[in-house]
């Protein structure tokens, strides 16, 4: 069985809307392209490493349309490697409508998203979910993911669609590797889905913080 990885860029207040450019989601959102001034070599290397081994993409309709208009036309240059990867792997698209899917290797998922995602997980080793906030919120709510790669950028926007808008349910996660920071203050976090739901405790108890692994 493979892994479903969520790849997400957010601000400190967890806004993930339109990080790539001003034309990505222009309707009513004034900060399109907020990520660009904060990119540096360290973040670029982290992103490139995170995509190693990707053998499928799982995308929401809007992100698919943006990618399909851009990546098939990128050959060579600094985006050549990621373009070759994205153009070469299967693309699975979650949409309630009947979208035109011109990008080679694209398939629309059926109406039963949970079943479709599980089938994709069985078919591939490393499935990446990029952007696609509406889809991400569904995957978070249904716990249909295995890992989250999260880049938290040192800005607060105060407006925009957030990572957990309508998608938060009690969930345990485990940190898979130490956090990494870039020179511009972006923090890279890699989490894995863990069993159960968050526990509660009493901060005044003398044994607070002592669990089975500590005893």
N, C-alpha and C positions, 0 to 999 in steps of 0.2 A: 504494500500500500504506500502511495506517495504522500507528499505533504502539500498543503495549501498555505502559501506564504502571502501575507498582506504587506505590500510595500507602500508606505505612506509618509508624505511630507506634511508636517503641521507647524503651526506657530505655537507659542507658549500657552495660548488659550485654546489650543487644539483645533484651530481653524485649518481645514485641509483644502479649501476651495481654491481652484485656479492658481496653483503655484507657478505654472509654466510660462504664462504670458498674458498680456492684456486682452487678447482676443479669445482666450480659452473659455471664458464664461463671462461675457461682458454685461449681461443684463442685470443691473442693480447691484453689482459688486465692484467697488472702486479700487481694489488692490490686486487686480490680476497681474501675475508675474512677480509676486512678492518674494519668491525664493531667489531669483536671479542675483540680486546684490549680495546674497549671503553664501553663494557657492564658492568653494575654493578647491584646491587640489586634494585635500584630505577627504572632503565630502565626496568628491568625484570618484576617488579610489574606493571608498566604502560602497558607493552605489554600484560601481562596476563589479566589485567582489560579490555583492548581494545577488546579482543576476547570474553568476556563474552556475552552470548546470541547469538553467531553466529549460524545460522542454514543453511548456505550454503557457499561454496567457489566458486569464479569466477576467473579462472586462464588462463594465456596464456600458449601456448604449452610448452615452455622451462621450465617455473616454474613448470608446472604440471609434467613433466618428472622427475625433481629433487625431487619433493615432493613424487611422486609415488615410487621412488627408496628408499626413506628413511622412511617416516612415517609409512607405514604398518608394519615395522619391529621393531618399538619402542614400548615397553610395560614396564610400570613401570619406576622407576628412575625419574630424574628431568624433563624429557620431557614427562612423562606418561600422564599428564592431557591434554596437547595440542595434543598429539598423539591420545588420545581417541576422542577428539573433531574432529580433522581433518579426522580421519578414519570413524567417525560415520555420518558426514553430507554429503549431496549431493555435488558433485564436477561438475562444469560446465566449459568446456574447449573451449576456442576460438582458432580455428585453420583453416587455409585455406586448409590444406591437409586432409588425412584420417588417423589420428594417431591411434595407438593401445592404448587403455585406460584400462589397467589392474587393476587399483585401484578400489575397490568396490565402487559403487555409482557414477560412472563417466559417464557424458553425453557430447557429442560434441554439440556445438551450431550450428545453421543453418547459412547460408551465410549472412542473414540480421541481423547484430549484434545489431543494435538499437532495432529492434523488439524483439529479443531474450532477451536482457537485461531487457527490460520493462516487459516481461513475467515473468522473474525470480523475479523481484521486486514485482510483484503482488502475486507471489507464496510463498515468504519468507519474514521474518521480518528483518533480519540483514544479508546481503550478504557481505562477505569480499573479497576484491581483494588484494592479497598478491604478492609483487614483480611484475612480469609480465609487465615490462616497456613498451613494444610495445602496449599491451592492455591498460595500463594506459594512454598512450598518446592519444589513440583513445577515451577513455572515457572522458578525459579532453577536447579534441577538440570538441566532440559532446555534452558535458555537460551531460553525462550519469552517473552521480554520485550524491550523496547527502552529503557525508562527506569525509574529508581527515584527517587521523591521520598521522602526519608527525614528524619523529624523525630526527632532524638536528644535525649531529655530528661535533665536532670541529676539522675537518681536511679539507684540500683542496687537491684534487688529480690532477686536471688539465687535466685528461684524463678519458674517460669512458662515457657510455651512461647516459644522464641526464634526469631528470624528465620531462622537457618540450621540449626535442628535437622533433621538429615537432608536438608538441601537444598543443602549447599555443594559446589560443584565448582570446579576452577581456572577463573577467569574474569577477564578484563580489563574494567575500567570506565574511563570518562573523565568528569571533572568538567565539567558543562555550563555552570555559572555559579558565581561566588564563593559560598562559604558565607555564610549569613545567620543572625544570632543574635537572639533575643528578649531582652527585659528580664529575664525569669526564667531565662535561661540555656539555652533550647532552641536547638539548632543545626539549621538546615535545609540539607540537602544534596541536590543534583539530579545524578544520574549517568546516563550513557548506556552501553549495552552496546558494548564495543569488540571488535575481532577478536582471535583468538589466545588464548593462556593466559599467565599470568605468567612472565616471564623470570627467570633467576637470574644471579648475578654474584659477583665476588670483591671484598669490601670492601677488601682490601689491594692491589688492582690500581691502578696509577697513573692509569688512565683511567676509574676507576669513575664512574658517573653520566653519562658522555659517550656519547650515542647518536647515531644517524644525523642527527637533527634538530639536534644540538648541534655536530656536526663541520662 
